[in-house]
Amino acid sequence: MVIGQGTKHKSMKEHIVKFVAGTFMSQFITLVAGILGRRFLGPLQTGIWSLLQVILNYTQYSSFGAMNATLREIPFYKGKGDEAKVANIQNTSFSFSMFSSVVVAVLFVGYAFVMRARLSETIFYGLLLAGGLVVLRRMNDLLITLLRAHKFFGFASRQMVLSSLVNAVLIILLSYRFRLYGYVAAMAISLMFNITYIMMRQGFNFKWVVDIEQTKDLISYGMPLVLLGIMSTVLLSIDRIMIAKMIGLKELGLYSIAVMSYRYLSTFSNAVGNVLVPNLHEKYGKYDDRSKLEGTLSRTALFLSNVSPMLIGVMWFILPGMVSWVLPEFKGCVPAAKFLAIGAFFLAINNPYAHYVVAIRKHMQLFPIMIGVSILALVVNYVAIKRGFGIMGVAFGTSLVLFLRFAATYFLANISLTGLARTFKGFERIVRKFAFMIIVLVIVQKVLSGADDSAPLIGMRIILAQIFFIPLVIRLEKEFKIFESIRDKLTRRTA
């Protein structure tokens, strides 16, 4: 479907189909649960949870890159056929990551008690619960990292769906009764279920080891990736931090729906990226030749740039109705959500080029890009808020910054690989697709104008948009034979 030739082509095709399908199913369930959970919490407690999420997102970097490096080093050395090295990396990553997570959890709890007099009751208990979530998330993330590093994508897909179902049931039951505390408790119980299920079914065997040299190697490779991850987290959370500081938690609660919608859109590209990363590193470890990665990179980018407009079109038209039907008090989020949905195009297409730069171990060159776009995000969002554009202006500014990050990463990855002329030609093709997507969305909105919460009208808009996008489908089928692959699979099953 997407990448590679021969046997590798078939293997990666199956991985992508399974993992993307599982990801979409799990994310749909998570989206529904998230909407219901936010309805039970209301805008204020949703804003508090969003703030706690930002804090928790930063704690994932306390492993100093051990897991980031593990995801890449395991397939790299598997490509070289060094299984002893693979086992040592796995055990070292487990030992160091768990130790560091316990340290962070203790700091969380300690801070909550030291600052108790200055914290509200909700924030205090939220921090205590968050401390427990740190350790559970670390173990959960490590196990998922190993599933991907070893390319167990079929099992990973099934685990995601089952996990999302368990999580959805817990959120609905507990947040309805206990609101924010119930929501956090649901997250903790869900993580415990994930850990137990993976360990019982996959049978990872860990040994506690103290290998200073291996730990240093993992940190040496992974720490720059951590710093890049921190910068990416900062870039993608600057909007929420500034809204909370300059506008208020209620507006942040509204904006969280917009963030949730474009994160759901990024699910597809992230799923493709999760399959792409171990395959890139394994291939580079096997051949030690970056030119061998060009076909993988270009075909993945082509696939994402053709699929993203269709997904964005669905979200762009269905979101207003969903908000109106299910979360009427969050209706003010719709304009911001539409702008962020557009920016999701560049969030998606940036991924393969960033993964390629990391695979060839040139990731230090991404630092100037991330520093520049983060500063720009601060400036753009500050101006948008000060000029009274509110969360809609912040969403527009965030999408603009995502485009600039993509452009810089794209040129960094391609100039040394394909040359200047081919790089500009490829960039022009991607920008044309983006412009085509915007034109289609605007035309459909104008032609079928009316009440956004009308179900028949929303359905007609989605269908008309997809008709306009048929040329993208034809291009996908010509390049990847998607429908042919589906037909063959169905034929084999019925034979």
C-alpha positions in Angstrom: 0.0 0.0 0.0 2.7 2.5 0.9 6.3 1.7 1.0 9.0 -0.7 0.0 9.4 -3.4 -2.6 8.9 -7.2 -2.7 8.5 -9.0 0.6 9.2 -5.9 2.6 6.5 -4.1 0.7 3.9 -6.7 1.7 5.0 -6.7 5.3 4.9 -3.0 5.7 1.6 -2.8 3.8 0.0 -5.2 6.2 1.5 -3.4 9.2 0.1 -0.1 8.1 -3.3 -1.4 7.3 -3.6 -3.2 10.7 -2.1 -0.4 12.7 -4.0 2.5 11.0 -7.3 0.6 11.3 -6.7 -0.1 15.0 -5.6 3.5 15.6 -8.7 4.9 14.0 -11.1 2.6 15.9 -9.4 3.3 19.2 -9.2 7.1 18.5 -12.9 7.2 17.5 -13.8 5.5 20.8 -11.5 7.8 22.7 -13.0 10.8 20.9 -16.5 9.8 21.9 -15.4 9.1 25.5 -13.5 12.5 25.6 -16.6 14.4 24.4 -18.8 12.7 27.1 -16.1 13.2 29.7 -15.9 16.9 28.9 -19.6 17.2 29.1 -19.5 15.7 32.6 -16.6 17.9 33.7 -17.8 21.2 32.1 -15.5 24.0 30.7 -13.7 24.8 34.1 -12.7 21.3 35.1 -11.9 20.5 31.5 -9.5 23.4 31.6 -7.9 22.1 34.8 -7.5 18.7 33.3 -6.0 20.2 30.1 -3.4 22.0 32.3 -2.6 18.8 34.2 -2.2 17.1 30.8 0.4 19.7 29.7 2.4 19.0 32.9 2.2 15.2 32.4 3.3 15.6 28.8 6.5 17.2 30.0 7.3 14.4 32.5 7.7 11.8 29.6 11.1 13.4 28.9 12.5 12.6 32.3 13.9 9.3 31.0 16.4 11.5 29.2 15.7 9.9 25.9 16.2 6.2 26.8 12.9 5.2 25.3 13.3 7.5 22.3 16.6 5.8 21.5 15.2 2.4 22.2 12.5 2.8 19.5 15.2 3.4 17.0 18.2 1.4 18.2 16.3 -1.9 18.5 15.3 -2.1 14.9 18.7 -0.6 13.8 20.6 -3.5 15.5 17.9 -6.0 14.4 18.8 -4.9 10.8 22.4 -5.7 11.6 21.4 -9.1 13.1 22.8 -8.3 16.6 20.2 -9.9 18.9 22.4 -9.7 22.0 22.6 -6.0 21.6 18.9 -5.8 21.2 18.3 -7.6 24.5 20.7 -5.4 26.4 19.1 -2.2 25.0 15.7 -3.5 26.1 16.7 -4.3 29.6 18.7 -1.1 30.1 15.9 1.0 28.9 13.4 -0.7 31.2 15.6 -0.3 34.3 16.6 3.4 33.7 13.1 4.5 32.6 11.3 3.0 35.6 13.8 4.4 38.1 13.5 7.9 36.6 9.7 7.8 36.6 9.6 7.0 40.3 11.9 10.0 41.1 9.5 12.3 39.1 6.4 10.9 40.9 8.0 11.6 44.3 8.8 15.1 43.2 5.1 15.6 42.2 3.8 14.4 45.5 6.4 16.4 47.4 5.6 19.6 45.6 1.8 19.1 46.3 2.4 18.8 50.0 4.9 21.6 50.2 2.6 24.0 48.3 -0.7 22.7 49.7 -1.6 26.0 51.4 -1.3 27.8 48.1 -3.1 25.3 45.9 -6.8 24.8 45.5 -8.2 21.5 46.8 -8.8 20.3 43.2 -5.3 21.1 42.0 -3.7 19.5 45.2 -5.5 16.2 44.8 -5.0 16.4 41.0 -1.2 16.6 41.5 -1.3 13.6 43.9 -3.1 11.5 41.3 -0.9 12.8 38.6 2.1 11.5 40.5 0.7 8.0 40.2 0.0 8.5 36.6 3.6 9.3 35.9 4.8 5.8 36.8 1.9 4.0 35.1 2.3 6.0 31.9 6.0 5.3 31.8 5.6 1.6 32.0 2.7 1.7 29.5 4.8 3.8 27.1 7.8 1.5 27.4 5.7 -1.5 26.5 4.1 0.2 23.5 7.6 1.4 22.4 8.8 -2.2 22.5 5.8 -3.4 20.5 6.6 -0.9 17.8 10.3 -1.4 17.9 9.9 -5.2 17.3 7.1 -4.4 14.7 4.4 -6.3 16.6 1.8 -4.1 14.9 -1.0 -6.6 14.7 -1.0 -7.1 18.4 -0.5 -3.4 19.0 -3.6 -2.7 16.9 -5.8 -5.1 18.9 -4.4 -3.8 22.2 -5.2 -0.2 21.2 -8.9 -1.0 20.5 -9.4 -3.0 23.6 -7.6 -0.4 25.7 -9.8 2.4 24.3 -13.0 0.5 25.1 -11.9 -0.1 28.7 -10.9 3.5 29.0 -14.2 4.8 27.5 -16.3 2.7 29.9 -14.2 3.9 32.9 -14.4 7.5 31.9 -18.2 7.4 31.4 -18.8 5.6 34.7 -16.3 7.5 36.9 -16.3 11.0 35.6 -20.2 11.1 35.6 -20.1 10.4 39.3 -16.9 11.9 40.6 -16.1 14.5 37.8 -12.4 15.4 37.6 -11.2 12.9 40.3 -13.2 10.2 38.5 -11.7 11.2 35.2 -8.1 10.9 36.5 -8.9 7.6 38.3 -10.3 6.2 35.1 -7.0 7.1 33.3 -5.0 5.3 36.1 -7.1 2.1 36.0 -7.0 2.1 32.2 -3.2 2.2 32.3 -3.0 -0.6 34.8 -5.2 -2.7 32.5 -2.9 -2.0 29.5 0.2 -3.0 31.4 -1.3 -6.2 32.6 -2.8 -7.2 29.2 0.5 -6.6 27.3 2.7 -8.4 29.8 0.3 -11.4 29.9 -0.2 -11.7 26.2 3.2 -10.6 24.8 5.4 -12.0 27.4 8.2 -9.4 27.6 10.9 -10.6 30.0 12.8 -7.7 31.7 15.9 -7.9 33.8 17.0 -5.1 36.1 20.5 -4.2 34.9 22.9 -1.4 35.6 24.9 -0.9 32.4 26.4 2.5 32.6 27.9 2.4 29.1 24.7 1.3 27.5 22.7 3.9 29.4 25.1 6.6 28.3 24.8 5.4 24.7 21.0 5.6 24.9 21.0 9.0 26.5 23.6 10.3 24.1 21.4 9.4 21.1 18.1 9.9 22.8 18.7 13.1 24.8 18.7 15.3 21.6 15.5 13.6 20.6 14.1 14.5 24.1 15.1 18.1 23.6 13.4 18.1 20.2 10.4 16.4 21.8 10.3 19.1 24.5 10.5 21.8 21.8 7.7 20.1 19.9 5.6 19.8 23.0 6.2 23.5 23.8 5.3 24.4 20.2 2.1 22.4 20.4 1.2 23.7 23.9 2.2 27.3 23.6 -1.3 28.1 22.4 -3.0 26.5 25.4 -0.5 28.0 27.9 -1.1 31.5 26.6 -4.8 31.1 26.5 -4.8 29.9 30.1 -2.6 32.8 31.1 -4.0 35.7 29.0 -7.7 34.7 28.4 -8.8 32.2 31.1 -9.4 28.5 31.9 -13.0 28.6 30.5 -11.6 29.7 27.1 -9.0 27.0 27.4 -11.8 24.5 28.0 -13.4 25.6 24.8 -10.1 25.5 22.9 -9.5 22.0 24.2 -12.2 20.7 21.9 -10.4 22.3 18.9 -7.2 20.7 20.0 -8.9 17.3 20.4 -10.3 17.5 16.9 -7.0 18.2 15.2 -5.2 15.7 17.3 -7.7 13.1 16.1 -6.8 14.2 12.5 -3.2 13.6 13.3 -4.0 10.1 14.4 -3.6 8.8 10.9 -0.2 10.3 10.1 1.1 9.3 13.6 0.0 5.7 12.9 1.8 5.7 9.6 4.8 7.3 11.3 4.8 4.6 14.0 5.2 2.0 11.3 7.6 4.0 9.3 10.2 4.7 12.1 11.3 1.1 12.9 11.3 0.2 9.1 13.5 3.3 8.3 16.0 2.5 11.1 16.1 -1.2 10.3 16.7 -0.5 6.6 19.4 2.1 7.4 21.0 -0.4 9.8 21.0 -3.1 7.1 22.3 -1.0 4.2 24.0 2.0 5.9 23.0 4.0 2.8 20.6 7.0 2.9 19.8 6.7 -0.8 18.0 3.4 0.0 15.5 5.4 2.1 14.5 7.9 -0.7 11.7 5.7 -2.1 10.3 5.0 1.4 10.3 8.7 2.2 8.7 10.1 -1.0 6.0 7.4 -1.2 5.0 8.0 2.5 4.8 11.7 1.9 2.7 11.2 -1.2 0.4 9.0 0.6 -0.1 11.4 3.5 -0.6 14.5 1.4 -3.3 12.7 -0.6 -5.2 11.2 2.3 -5.1 14.2 4.7 -7.4 16.5 2.6 -10.1 13.8 2.7 -9.9 13.4 6.4 -9.8 17.1 7.1 -12.8 17.6 4.9 -14.8 15.2 7.0 -13.7 16.8 10.3 -14.3 20.4 8.9 -17.9 19.8 8.2 -18.9 17.3 10.9 -17.4 19.0 13.9 -20.0 21.9 14.1 -22.8 19.4 14.2 -21.2 17.2 16.8 -20.6 20.2 19.0 -24.1 21.5 18.6 -25.7 18.1 19.3 -23.5 16.9 22.1 -21.7 19.9 23.6 -23.8 23.0 23.0 -21.9 24.9 25.7 -18.7 24.5 23.7 -20.1 26.0 20.5 -17.6 28.8 20.7 -14.8 26.4 19.8 -15.9 25.8 16.2 -14.0 28.6 14.3 -10.8 27.7 16.2 -11.3 24.0 15.5 -11.7 24.7 11.7 -8.4 26.6 11.6 -6.5 23.9 13.5 -8.0 21.3 11.3 -6.4 23.0 8.3 -3.1 23.1 10.1 -3.3 19.4 10.6 -2.3 19.0 7.0 1.2 20.3 7.7 1.4 18.5 11.0 0.8 15.2 9.1 3.1 15.8 6.2 6.0 17.0 8.4 6.3 13.6 10.1 8.0 11.5 7.5 10.7 14.2 6.8 11.4 14.6 10.5 11.7 10.8 10.9 14.1 10.6 8.0 16.4 13.3 9.5 16.5 11.3 12.7 17.1 8.0 11.0 20.2 9.3 9.3 21.3 10.8 12.6 21.2 14.4 11.5 18.6 15.4 14.1 20.8 18.1 15.6 20.0 20.2 12.5 16.4 20.2 13.6 17.2 22.4 16.6 17.4 25.8 14.9 14.1 25.0 13.2 12.3 24.2 16.4 13.8 27.2 18.2 12.8 29.6 15.5 9.2 28.3 15.1 8.6 28.2 18.9 9.7 31.9 19.2 7.4 32.7 16.3 4.5 30.9 17.9 4.9 33.0 21.0 4.9 36.2 19.0 2.0 35.3 16.7 -0.2 34.0 19.6 0.6 37.1 21.7 -0.3 39.4 18.9 -3.5 37.5 18.1 -4.7 37.6 21.8 -3.8 41.3 22.3 -5.6 42.3 19.1 -8.7 40.6 20.4 -8.9 37.7 18.0 -9.3 35.2 20.9 -8.9 31.5 20.4 -9.7 31.7 16.7 -6.7 34.0 16.2 -4.5 31.6 18.2 -5.6 28.7 16.1 -4.8 30.5 12.9 -1.4 31.5 14.2 -0.7 27.9 15.3 -1.6 26.6 11.8 0.7 29.2 10.2 3.6 28.1 12.4 3.0 24.4 11.6 3.3 25.3 7.9 6.6 27.1 8.4 8.0 24.2 10.5 7.1 21.7 7.7 8.7 23.9 5.1 12.0 24.1 7.0 12.0 20.4 7.8 11.1 19.5 4.2 14.0 21.4 2.7 16.5 20.1 5.3 15.6 16.5 4.5 15.4 16.8 0.8 18.2 19.1 -0.5 21.0 16.7 0.3 19.0 13.7 -0.8 17.4 14.8 -4.1 19.0 18.1 -5.1 17.6 21.6 -5.1 15.5 21.4 -8.3 13.6 18.2 -7.3 13.2 19.6 -3.8 11.4 22.7 -5.0 9.3 20.7 -7.4 8.1 18.4 -4.6 7.4 21.3 -2.3 5.3 23.0 -5.0 3.2 19.8 -5.4 2.5 19.7 -1.7 1.5 23.3 -1.5 -0.8 22.9 -4.6 -2.6 20.0 -2.8 -3.0 22.2 0.3 -4.4 25.1 -1.8 -6.7 22.7 -3.6 -8.0 21.4 -0.3 -8.8 25.0 0.9 -10.6 25.9 -2.3 -12.7 22.7 -2.0 -13.7 23.4 1.6 -14.6 27.1 0.9 -16.6 26.2 -2.3 -18.5 23.4 -0.5 -19.3 25.7 2.4 -20.5 28.5 0.0 -22.6 26.2 -2.2 -24.2 24.4 0.7 -24.6 27.2 3.1 -27.1 27.0 6.0 -27.4 25.8 9.6 -24.2 24.0 10.6 -26.1 21.6 12.9 -28.4 20.2 10.2 -27.5 16.5 9.8 -28.6 16.2 6.1 -26.7 19.4 5.2 -23.6 18.1 6.9 -23.8 14.8 5.1 -24.2 16.6 1.7 -21.2 18.8 2.4 -19.0 15.8 3.3 -20.1 13.9 0.2 -19.6 16.9 -2.1 -16.1 17.5 -0.7 -15.1 13.9 -1.2 -16.4 14.1 -4.9 -14.0 17.0 -5.4 -11.2 14.9 -3.8 -11.7 12.0 -6.3 -8.5 13.0 -8.2 -6.5 12.3 -5.0 -8.1 8.9 -4.7 -7.3 8.1 -8.3 -3.6 9.1 -7.7 -3.5 6.9 -4.6 -4.9 3.9 -6.4 -2.5 4.3 -9.3 0.5 4.5 -7.0 -0.4 2.0 -4.3 -3.2 -0.3 -5.6 -5.2 0.1 -2.4 -8.5 -1.2 -3.6 -6.7 -4.1 -5.4 -5.1 -5.1 -2.2 -8.4 -4.9 -0.3 -10.1 -7.0 -3.0 -7.3 -9.6 -2.9 -7.5 -9.8 0.9 -11.3 -10.3 0.8 -11.0 -12.9 -1.9 -8.5 -14.9 0.1 -10.8 -14.8 3.1 -13.9 -16.0 1.2 -12.0 -18.6 -0.8 
